[in-house]
Amino acid sequence: MLKDAHAHLNDPAFLDDVDEVVNKLKDSGVGMVVNAAWDRESAIKAMELAEKYSGFYFTIGVHPHQSKDAIESDFYIFEDLAKHEKCVAYGEIGLDYHYDLSPRDVQRKIFEYQLQIADSLSLPVVLHLREAYKDANDILSANKNKLNNGVLLHCYSGSMELARDFYNKLDCYYSFGGAITFKNANKGDTLRAIPKNRILLETDCPYMTPVPFRGQRNDPSYIGLTRNKMAEELNLTSDEIEEITSQNFDNFYRIKK
């Protein structure tokens, strides 16, 4: 079974046809999907999808882009949503210095605050880090005592050396999406540097559509293309990658069979 560790079927891009997208997942071999939140409204929508569809789960949290808009009541709502049996993580949270849609000092403040909340809720954290690895490393190191439930670097885009560093410090998991199929992605060395029991598959849909469908809207039915590329890079079969990443998905999100 294929399992999408990080998707956004709660995105407005799927407003008109989410039922049709979900209906085709079985034929693509996709059995589980985690829809990640980026703010209060997206968390509520992800919860609604989890209640409607078997095999769907959700996360809670404020994305670094939305950090400047976060208000105190958002976090009370997250704490309430965390009680839901299908809430499996806190994220995606972190730092994004590429777009700087929120001031960097605000991003750092909200990031650190959410690490504390996640720990209080006994939830693993899903991280979004882009062009901010030094500051993120500093914050994560300073809050290592609050990272007691697992850490996932979603859509990992850092170097092989950085992956090893994060793993050695935090025992992280790493999820990879369609970007590894892009021309000149050069992710083979990075994948090989990460222990196989720490890699997951994701789509990050509607973004990061794998080749040969790049440029179209992404959805979980395309995750098999990422699986195949990962298998190629690691010199394993697609079935082996599917089994490995499926088990890692269950372990990180603590999904009971």
ChimeraX commands (.cxc) that place a marker at each C-alpha (Angstrom):
marker #1 position 0.00,0.00,0.00 radius 0.5
marker #1 position 1.21,3.48,-0.88 radius 0.5
marker #1 position 0.91,6.12,1.84 radius 0.5
marker #1 position 1.13,9.85,1.22 radius 0.5
marker #1 position 2.84,11.37,4.25 radius 0.5
marker #1 position 2.09,14.99,3.35 radius 0.5
marker #1 position -0.70,16.24,1.11 radius 0.5
marker #1 position -3.06,19.18,0.87 radius 0.5
marker #1 position -6.36,17.88,-0.38 radius 0.5
marker #1 position -7.72,20.52,1.99 radius 0.5
marker #1 position -6.38,23.13,-0.47 radius 0.5
marker #1 position -8.88,25.26,-2.46 radius 0.5
marker #1 position -7.41,23.68,-5.61 radius 0.5
marker #1 position -9.52,20.60,-4.78 radius 0.5
marker #1 position -12.66,22.45,-3.75 radius 0.5
marker #1 position -14.72,21.30,-6.73 radius 0.5
marker #1 position -13.56,17.72,-7.22 radius 0.5
marker #1 position -12.06,16.23,-4.08 radius 0.5
marker #1 position -14.52,13.32,-4.22 radius 0.5
marker #1 position -13.38,12.41,-7.72 radius 0.5
marker #1 position -9.71,12.63,-6.68 radius 0.5
marker #1 position -10.29,10.38,-3.67 radius 0.5
marker #1 position -12.27,7.86,-5.70 radius 0.5
marker #1 position -9.32,7.19,-8.02 radius 0.5
marker #1 position -6.79,6.62,-5.21 radius 0.5
marker #1 position -7.63,2.96,-4.73 radius 0.5
marker #1 position -6.83,2.21,-8.37 radius 0.5
marker #1 position -3.45,3.93,-7.84 radius 0.5
marker #1 position -2.66,1.77,-4.83 radius 0.5
marker #1 position -2.90,4.66,-2.36 radius 0.5
marker #1 position -4.42,3.62,0.95 radius 0.5
marker #1 position -3.55,6.41,3.38 radius 0.5
marker #1 position -3.14,10.18,3.15 radius 0.5
marker #1 position -2.14,12.76,5.75 radius 0.5
marker #1 position -3.50,16.20,4.90 radius 0.5
marker #1 position -1.35,18.89,6.46 radius 0.5
marker #1 position -2.62,22.17,7.87 radius 0.5
marker #1 position -1.13,25.61,7.33 radius 0.5
marker #1 position -3.60,27.60,9.46 radius 0.5
marker #1 position -6.78,27.21,11.48 radius 0.5
marker #1 position -9.18,26.92,8.53 radius 0.5
marker #1 position -7.06,24.37,6.69 radius 0.5
marker #1 position -6.78,22.26,9.85 radius 0.5
marker #1 position -10.56,22.19,10.23 radius 0.5
marker #1 position -10.96,21.26,6.55 radius 0.5
marker #1 position -8.37,18.49,6.90 radius 0.5
marker #1 position -10.26,17.15,9.93 radius 0.5
marker #1 position -13.48,17.11,7.90 radius 0.5
marker #1 position -11.77,15.10,5.15 radius 0.5
marker #1 position -10.42,12.66,7.75 radius 0.5
marker #1 position -13.91,12.14,9.09 radius 0.5
marker #1 position -15.34,11.62,5.61 radius 0.5
marker #1 position -12.75,9.28,4.08 radius 0.5
marker #1 position -11.27,6.05,5.36 radius 0.5
marker #1 position -7.48,6.13,5.52 radius 0.5
marker #1 position -7.31,9.92,5.80 radius 0.5
marker #1 position -5.56,11.66,8.70 radius 0.5
marker #1 position -4.66,15.26,9.45 radius 0.5
marker #1 position -2.26,17.63,11.14 radius 0.5
marker #1 position -2.65,20.98,12.90 radius 0.5
marker #1 position -0.47,24.08,12.98 radius 0.5
marker #1 position 0.58,27.40,11.41 radius 0.5
marker #1 position 2.89,27.44,8.39 radius 0.5
marker #1 position 5.74,29.99,8.48 radius 0.5
marker #1 position 4.05,31.91,5.65 radius 0.5
marker #1 position 1.00,32.47,7.88 radius 0.5
marker #1 position 2.95,33.22,11.06 radius 0.5
marker #1 position 2.18,36.93,10.94 radius 0.5
marker #1 position -1.56,36.20,10.91 radius 0.5
marker #1 position -1.62,33.74,13.81 radius 0.5
marker #1 position -3.73,34.74,16.80 radius 0.5
marker #1 position -3.99,33.23,20.27 radius 0.5
marker #1 position -7.37,31.62,19.64 radius 0.5
marker #1 position -5.87,29.58,16.77 radius 0.5
marker #1 position -3.76,27.63,19.21 radius 0.5
marker #1 position -6.70,26.92,21.50 radius 0.5
marker #1 position -8.54,25.48,18.51 radius 0.5
marker #1 position -5.52,23.35,17.61 radius 0.5
marker #1 position -5.45,21.96,21.13 radius 0.5
marker #1 position -9.09,20.99,20.75 radius 0.5
marker #1 position -8.52,19.42,17.32 radius 0.5
marker #1 position -5.57,17.46,18.72 radius 0.5
marker #1 position -8.06,15.38,20.71 radius 0.5
marker #1 position -9.43,13.94,17.48 radius 0.5
marker #1 position -8.43,10.30,16.95 radius 0.5
marker #1 position -7.23,11.04,13.42 radius 0.5
marker #1 position -5.02,14.01,14.30 radius 0.5
marker #1 position -1.52,12.54,13.92 radius 0.5
marker #1 position 0.98,15.43,14.04 radius 0.5
marker #1 position 1.66,19.11,14.57 radius 0.5
marker #1 position 2.70,20.84,11.37 radius 0.5
marker #1 position 3.62,21.97,8.98 radius 0.5
marker #1 position 5.62,24.44,11.03 radius 0.5
marker #1 position 9.06,25.93,10.60 radius 0.5
marker #1 position 10.87,28.67,8.73 radius 0.5
marker #1 position 10.76,29.86,5.12 radius 0.5
marker #1 position 13.29,32.52,4.16 radius 0.5
marker #1 position 12.78,32.06,0.41 radius 0.5
marker #1 position 9.54,34.01,0.18 radius 0.5
marker #1 position 9.62,35.81,3.55 radius 0.5
marker #1 position 5.84,36.12,3.57 radius 0.5
marker #1 position 6.07,36.68,7.32 radius 0.5
marker #1 position 8.88,38.62,9.05 radius 0.5
marker #1 position 11.70,36.31,10.04 radius 0.5
marker #1 position 11.59,37.24,13.71 radius 0.5
marker #1 position 7.87,36.42,13.78 radius 0.5
marker #1 position 8.50,33.10,12.01 radius 0.5
marker #1 position 11.09,32.16,14.61 radius 0.5
marker #1 position 8.85,33.13,17.51 radius 0.5
marker #1 position 5.83,31.19,16.22 radius 0.5
marker #1 position 7.98,28.21,15.30 radius 0.5
marker #1 position 9.45,27.90,18.77 radius 0.5
marker #1 position 6.07,28.45,20.41 radius 0.5
marker #1 position 4.52,25.66,18.34 radius 0.5
marker #1 position 7.30,23.24,19.23 radius 0.5
marker #1 position 6.31,23.79,22.85 radius 0.5
marker #1 position 2.63,23.20,22.11 radius 0.5
marker #1 position 3.34,20.05,20.11 radius 0.5
marker #1 position 5.31,18.64,23.00 radius 0.5
marker #1 position 2.52,19.44,25.45 radius 0.5
marker #1 position 0.12,17.56,23.16 radius 0.5
marker #1 position 2.53,14.61,22.73 radius 0.5
marker #1 position 2.43,15.01,18.95 radius 0.5
marker #1 position 5.26,14.51,16.45 radius 0.5
marker #1 position 6.21,17.62,14.47 radius 0.5
marker #1 position 6.26,18.07,10.69 radius 0.5
marker #1 position 8.75,20.71,9.59 radius 0.5
marker #1 position 8.80,23.05,6.61 radius 0.5
marker #1 position 12.32,24.45,6.22 radius 0.5
marker #1 position 13.44,26.47,3.22 radius 0.5
marker #1 position 16.66,28.45,3.02 radius 0.5
marker #1 position 16.62,28.70,6.81 radius 0.5
marker #1 position 18.51,25.65,7.99 radius 0.5
marker #1 position 20.94,27.47,10.28 radius 0.5
marker #1 position 18.25,29.28,12.26 radius 0.5
marker #1 position 16.10,26.17,12.29 radius 0.5
marker #1 position 19.01,24.11,13.57 radius 0.5
marker #1 position 19.59,26.63,16.35 radius 0.5
marker #1 position 15.94,26.59,17.40 radius 0.5
marker #1 position 15.65,22.81,17.22 radius 0.5
marker #1 position 18.85,22.34,19.20 radius 0.5
marker #1 position 17.69,24.79,21.87 radius 0.5
marker #1 position 14.37,22.93,22.11 radius 0.5
marker #1 position 15.63,19.38,21.79 radius 0.5
marker #1 position 14.09,18.51,25.15 radius 0.5
marker #1 position 10.67,19.25,23.59 radius 0.5
marker #1 position 11.16,16.96,20.59 radius 0.5
marker #1 position 10.03,13.79,22.32 radius 0.5
marker #1 position 7.53,12.46,19.81 radius 0.5
marker #1 position 9.29,12.44,16.45 radius 0.5
marker #1 position 10.41,14.93,13.82 radius 0.5
marker #1 position 9.69,14.81,10.08 radius 0.5
marker #1 position 11.44,17.09,7.59 radius 0.5
marker #1 position 8.84,17.22,4.86 radius 0.5
marker #1 position 9.83,17.74,1.23 radius 0.5
marker #1 position 13.47,17.63,2.28 radius 0.5
marker #1 position 15.61,19.89,0.08 radius 0.5
marker #1 position 18.84,20.17,2.08 radius 0.5
marker #1 position 22.19,18.58,1.44 radius 0.5
marker #1 position 23.40,15.08,2.21 radius 0.5
marker #1 position 25.65,16.47,4.96 radius 0.5
marker #1 position 22.80,18.40,6.54 radius 0.5
marker #1 position 20.55,15.35,6.45 radius 0.5
marker #1 position 23.15,13.39,8.38 radius 0.5
marker #1 position 23.55,16.22,10.85 radius 0.5
marker #1 position 19.81,16.48,11.53 radius 0.5
marker #1 position 19.53,12.71,11.84 radius 0.5
marker #1 position 22.44,12.45,14.26 radius 0.5
marker #1 position 21.04,15.23,16.44 radius 0.5
marker #1 position 17.31,14.57,16.28 radius 0.5
marker #1 position 16.74,11.08,14.86 radius 0.5
marker #1 position 14.61,12.69,12.13 radius 0.5
marker #1 position 12.43,11.19,9.45 radius 0.5
marker #1 position 12.55,12.67,5.92 radius 0.5
marker #1 position 9.83,12.69,3.28 radius 0.5
marker #1 position 10.47,13.14,-0.43 radius 0.5
marker #1 position 8.05,14.17,-3.14 radius 0.5
marker #1 position 7.88,14.74,-6.86 radius 0.5
marker #1 position 10.92,17.02,-6.86 radius 0.5
marker #1 position 13.22,13.99,-6.86 radius 0.5
marker #1 position 11.93,13.19,-10.37 radius 0.5
marker #1 position 12.89,16.63,-11.72 radius 0.5
marker #1 position 15.79,17.02,-14.11 radius 0.5
marker #1 position 19.05,17.74,-12.26 radius 0.5
marker #1 position 17.41,17.02,-8.88 radius 0.5
marker #1 position 20.52,15.07,-7.83 radius 0.5
marker #1 position 18.93,13.62,-4.71 radius 0.5
marker #1 position 20.48,10.17,-4.96 radius 0.5
marker #1 position 23.37,10.84,-2.59 radius 0.5
marker #1 position 21.03,12.45,-0.08 radius 0.5
marker #1 position 18.63,9.50,-0.18 radius 0.5
marker #1 position 21.48,7.05,0.27 radius 0.5
marker #1 position 22.81,9.02,3.26 radius 0.5
marker #1 position 19.54,8.61,5.17 radius 0.5
marker #1 position 18.80,5.33,6.97 radius 0.5
marker #1 position 16.10,3.45,5.09 radius 0.5
marker #1 position 13.94,3.30,8.20 radius 0.5
marker #1 position 13.66,7.09,8.10 radius 0.5
marker #1 position 12.37,7.79,4.57 radius 0.5
marker #1 position 8.77,8.47,3.56 radius 0.5
marker #1 position 6.90,9.32,0.37 radius 0.5
marker #1 position 4.77,12.43,-0.04 radius 0.5
marker #1 position 3.12,14.49,-2.76 radius 0.5
marker #1 position 2.74,17.94,-1.15 radius 0.5
marker #1 position -0.15,18.21,-3.58 radius 0.5
marker #1 position -1.38,20.28,-5.32 radius 0.5
marker #1 position 2.29,21.26,-5.71 radius 0.5
marker #1 position 5.47,19.45,-6.83 radius 0.5
marker #1 position 3.89,17.21,-9.47 radius 0.5
marker #1 position 6.35,14.52,-10.56 radius 0.5
marker #1 position 7.65,14.09,-14.10 radius 0.5
marker #1 position 6.13,13.49,-16.65 radius 0.5
marker #1 position 3.12,15.46,-15.34 radius 0.5
marker #1 position 5.06,18.43,-14.01 radius 0.5
marker #1 position 3.06,21.62,-14.47 radius 0.5
marker #1 position -0.27,19.93,-13.83 radius 0.5
marker #1 position -2.08,19.85,-10.50 radius 0.5
marker #1 position -0.61,17.17,-8.27 radius 0.5
marker #1 position -2.62,14.65,-6.25 radius 0.5
marker #1 position -1.84,11.43,-4.32 radius 0.5
marker #1 position -2.48,9.22,-7.36 radius 0.5
marker #1 position 0.90,10.33,-8.73 radius 0.5
marker #1 position 2.90,9.15,-5.73 radius 0.5
marker #1 position 3.84,5.92,-7.46 radius 0.5
marker #1 position 6.07,7.92,-9.80 radius 0.5
marker #1 position 8.03,9.22,-6.83 radius 0.5
marker #1 position 8.22,5.70,-5.40 radius 0.5
marker #1 position 9.69,4.44,-8.68 radius 0.5
marker #1 position 12.33,7.18,-8.78 radius 0.5
marker #1 position 13.29,6.53,-5.18 radius 0.5
marker #1 position 13.62,2.84,-5.96 radius 0.5
marker #1 position 15.88,3.64,-8.88 radius 0.5
marker #1 position 18.12,5.90,-6.78 radius 0.5
marker #1 position 18.40,3.35,-3.96 radius 0.5
marker #1 position 18.78,0.33,-6.24 radius 0.5
marker #1 position 15.70,-1.31,-4.78 radius 0.5
marker #1 position 12.46,-2.53,-6.29 radius 0.5
marker #1 position 9.34,-0.38,-6.24 radius 0.5
marker #1 position 7.69,-2.98,-4.02 radius 0.5
marker #1 position 10.55,-2.74,-1.54 radius 0.5
marker #1 position 10.28,1.06,-1.40 radius 0.5
marker #1 position 6.53,0.79,-0.95 radius 0.5
marker #1 position 6.96,-1.60,1.96 radius 0.5
marker #1 position 9.73,0.46,3.60 radius 0.5
marker #1 position 8.00,3.82,3.33 radius 0.5
marker #1 position 4.66,2.36,4.38 radius 0.5
marker #1 position 6.15,0.98,7.58 radius 0.5
marker #1 position 7.97,4.25,8.26 radius 0.5
marker #1 position 4.70,6.14,7.76 radius 0.5
marker #1 position 3.02,3.95,10.39 radius 0.5
marker #1 position 5.94,4.33,12.78 radius 0.5
marker #1 position 6.21,8.11,12.55 radius 0.5
marker #1 position 2.50,8.86,12.65 radius 0.5
marker #1 position 1.87,6.04,15.13 radius 0.5
marker #1 position -0.81,4.47,12.96 radius 0.5
marker #1 position -2.10,1.27,14.50 radius 0.5
marker #1 position -2.83,-1.55,12.07 radius 0.5
marker link #1:1,2 radius 0.2
marker link #1:2,3 radius 0.2
marker link #1:3,4 radius 0.2
marker link #1:4,5 radius 0.2
marker link #1:5,6 radius 0.2
marker link #1:6,7 radius 0.2
marker link #1:7,8 radius 0.2
marker link #1:8,9 radius 0.2
marker link #1:9,10 radius 0.2
marker link #1:10,11 radius 0.2
marker link #1:11,12 radius 0.2
marker link #1:12,13 radius 0.2
marker link #1:13,14 radius 0.2
marker link #1:14,15 radius 0.2
marker link #1:15,16 radius 0.2
marker link #1:16,17 radius 0.2
marker link #1:17,18 radius 0.2
marker link #1:18,19 radius 0.2
marker link #1:19,20 radius 0.2
marker link #1:20,21 radius 0.2
marker link #1:21,22 radius 0.2
marker link #1:22,23 radius 0.2
marker link #1:23,24 radius 0.2
marker link #1:24,25 radius 0.2
marker link #1:25,26 radius 0.2
marker link #1:26,27 radius 0.2
marker link #1:27,28 radius 0.2
marker link #1:28,29 radius 0.2
marker link #1:29,30 radius 0.2
marker link #1:30,31 radius 0.2
marker link #1:31,32 radius 0.2
marker link #1:32,33 radius 0.2
marker link #1:33,34 radius 0.2
marker link #1:34,35 radius 0.2
marker link #1:35,36 radius 0.2
marker link #1:36,37 radius 0.2
marker link #1:37,38 radius 0.2
marker link #1:38,39 radius 0.2
marker link #1:39,40 radius 0.2
marker link #1:40,41 radius 0.2
marker link #1:41,42 radius 0.2
marker link #1:42,43 radius 0.2
marker link #1:43,44 radius 0.2
marker link #1:44,45 radius 0.2
marker link #1:45,46 radius 0.2
marker link #1:46,47 radius 0.2
marker link #1:47,48 radius 0.2
marker link #1:48,49 radius 0.2
marker link #1:49,50 radius 0.2
marker link #1:50,51 radius 0.2
marker link #1:51,52 radius 0.2
marker link #1:52,53 radius 0.2
marker link #1:53,54 radius 0.2
marker link #1:54,55 radius 0.2
marker link #1:55,56 radius 0.2
marker link #1:56,57 radius 0.2
marker link #1:57,58 radius 0.2
marker link #1:58,59 radius 0.2
marker link #1:59,60 radius 0.2
marker link #1:60,61 radius 0.2
marker link #1:61,62 radius 0.2
marker link #1:62,63 radius 0.2
marker link #1:63,64 radius 0.2
marker link #1:64,65 radius 0.2
marker link #1:65,66 radius 0.2
marker link #1:66,67 radius 0.2
marker link #1:67,68 radius 0.2
marker link #1:68,69 radius 0.2
marker link #1:69,70 radius 0.2
marker link #1:70,71 radius 0.2
marker link #1:71,72 radius 0.2
marker link #1:72,73 radius 0.2
marker link #1:73,74 radius 0.2
marker link #1:74,75 radius 0.2
marker link #1:75,76 radius 0.2
marker link #1:76,77 radius 0.2
marker link #1:77,78 radius 0.2
marker link #1:78,79 radius 0.2
marker link #1:79,80 radius 0.2
marker link #1:80,81 radius 0.2
marker link #1:81,82 radius 0.2
marker link #1:82,83 radius 0.2
marker link #1:83,84 radius 0.2
marker link #1:84,85 radius 0.2
marker link #1:85,86 radius 0.2
marker link #1:86,87 radius 0.2
marker link #1:87,88 radius 0.2
marker link #1:88,89 radius 0.2
marker link #1:89,90 radius 0.2
marker link #1:90,91 radius 0.2
marker link #1:91,92 radius 0.2
marker link #1:92,93 radius 0.2
marker link #1:93,94 radius 0.2
marker link #1:94,95 radius 0.2
marker link #1:95,96 radius 0.2
marker link #1:96,97 radius 0.2
marker link #1:97,98 radius 0.2
marker link #1:98,99 radius 0.2
marker link #1:99,100 radius 0.2
marker link #1:100,101 radius 0.2
marker link #1:101,102 radius 0.2
marker link #1:102,103 radius 0.2
marker link #1:103,104 radius 0.2
marker link #1:104,105 radius 0.2
marker link #1:105,106 radius 0.2
marker link #1:106,107 radius 0.2
marker link #1:107,108 radius 0.2
marker link #1:108,109 radius 0.2
marker link #1:109,110 radius 0.2
marker link #1:110,111 radius 0.2
marker link #1:111,112 radius 0.2
marker link #1:112,113 radius 0.2
marker link #1:113,114 radius 0.2
marker link #1:114,115 radius 0.2
marker link #1:115,116 radius 0.2
marker link #1:116,117 radius 0.2
marker link #1:117,118 radius 0.2
marker link #1:118,119 radius 0.2
marker link #1:119,120 radius 0.2
marker link #1:120,121 radius 0.2
marker link #1:121,122 radius 0.2
marker link #1:122,123 radius 0.2
marker link #1:123,124 radius 0.2
marker link #1:124,125 radius 0.2
marker link #1:125,126 radius 0.2
marker link #1:126,127 radius 0.2
marker link #1:127,128 radius 0.2
marker link #1:128,129 radius 0.2
marker link #1:129,130 radius 0.2
marker link #1:130,131 radius 0.2
marker link #1:131,132 radius 0.2
marker link #1:132,133 radius 0.2
marker link #1:133,134 radius 0.2
marker link #1:134,135 radius 0.2
marker link #1:135,136 radius 0.2
marker link #1:136,137 radius 0.2
marker link #1:137,138 radius 0.2
marker link #1:138,139 radius 0.2
marker link #1:139,140 radius 0.2
marker link #1:140,141 radius 0.2
marker link #1:141,142 radius 0.2
marker link #1:142,143 radius 0.2
marker link #1:143,144 radius 0.2
marker link #1:144,145 radius 0.2
marker link #1:145,146 radius 0.2
marker link #1:146,147 radius 0.2
marker link #1:147,148 radius 0.2
marker link #1:148,149 radius 0.2
marker link #1:149,150 radius 0.2
marker link #1:150,151 radius 0.2
marker link #1:151,152 radius 0.2
marker link #1:152,153 radius 0.2
marker link #1:153,154 radius 0.2
marker link #1:154,155 radius 0.2
marker link #1:155,156 radius 0.2
marker link #1:156,157 radius 0.2
marker link #1:157,158 radius 0.2
marker link #1:158,159 radius 0.2
marker link #1:159,160 radius 0.2
marker link #1:160,161 radius 0.2
marker link #1:161,162 radius 0.2
marker link #1:162,163 radius 0.2
marker link #1:163,164 radius 0.2
marker link #1:164,165 radius 0.2
marker link #1:165,166 radius 0.2
marker link #1:166,167 radius 0.2
marker link #1:167,168 radius 0.2
marker link #1:168,169 radius 0.2
marker link #1:169,170 radius 0.2
marker link #1:170,171 radius 0.2
marker link #1:171,172 radius 0.2
marker link #1:172,173 radius 0.2
marker link #1:173,174 radius 0.2
marker link #1:174,175 radius 0.2
marker link #1:175,176 radius 0.2
marker link #1:176,177 radius 0.2
marker link #1:177,178 radius 0.2
marker link #1:178,179 radius 0.2
marker link #1:179,180 radius 0.2
marker link #1:180,181 radius 0.2
marker link #1:181,182 radius 0.2
marker link #1:182,183 radius 0.2
marker link #1:183,184 radius 0.2
marker link #1:184,185 radius 0.2
marker link #1:185,186 radius 0.2
marker link #1:186,187 radius 0.2
marker link #1:187,188 radius 0.2
marker link #1:188,189 radius 0.2
marker link #1:189,190 radius 0.2
marker link #1:190,191 radius 0.2
marker link #1:191,192 radius 0.2
marker link #1:192,193 radius 0.2
marker link #1:193,194 radius 0.2
marker link #1:194,195 radius 0.2
marker link #1:195,196 radius 0.2
marker link #1:196,197 radius 0.2
marker link #1:197,198 radius 0.2
marker link #1:198,199 radius 0.2
marker link #1:199,200 radius 0.2
marker link #1:200,201 radius 0.2
marker link #1:201,202 radius 0.2
marker link #1:202,203 radius 0.2
marker link #1:203,204 radius 0.2
marker link #1:204,205 radius 0.2
marker link #1:205,206 radius 0.2
marker link #1:206,207 radius 0.2
marker link #1:207,208 radius 0.2
marker link #1:208,209 radius 0.2
marker link #1:209,210 radius 0.2
marker link #1:210,211 radius 0.2
marker link #1:211,212 radius 0.2
marker link #1:212,213 radius 0.2
marker link #1:213,214 radius 0.2
marker link #1:214,215 radius 0.2
marker link #1:215,216 radius 0.2
marker link #1:216,217 radius 0.2
marker link #1:217,218 radius 0.2
marker link #1:218,219 radius 0.2
marker link #1:219,220 radius 0.2
marker link #1:220,221 radius 0.2
marker link #1:221,222 radius 0.2
marker link #1:222,223 radius 0.2
marker link #1:223,224 radius 0.2
marker link #1:224,225 radius 0.2
marker link #1:225,226 radius 0.2
marker link #1:226,227 radius 0.2
marker link #1:227,228 radius 0.2
marker link #1:228,229 radius 0.2
marker link #1:229,230 radius 0.2
marker link #1:230,231 radius 0.2
marker link #1:231,232 radius 0.2
marker link #1:232,233 radius 0.2
marker link #1:233,234 radius 0.2
marker link #1:234,235 radius 0.2
marker link #1:235,236 radius 0.2
marker link #1:236,237 radius 0.2
marker link #1:237,238 radius 0.2
marker link #1:238,239 radius 0.2
marker link #1:239,240 radius 0.2
marker link #1:240,241 radius 0.2
marker link #1:241,242 radius 0.2
marker link #1:242,243 radius 0.2
marker link #1:243,244 radius 0.2
marker link #1:244,245 radius 0.2
marker link #1:245,246 radius 0.2
marker link #1:246,247 radius 0.2
marker link #1:247,248 radius 0.2
marker link #1:248,249 radius 0.2
marker link #1:249,250 radius 0.2
marker link #1:250,251 radius 0.2
marker link #1:251,252 radius 0.2
marker link #1:252,253 radius 0.2
marker link #1:253,254 radius 0.2
marker link #1:254,255 radius 0.2
marker link #1:255,256 radius 0.2
marker link #1:256,257 radius 0.2
view
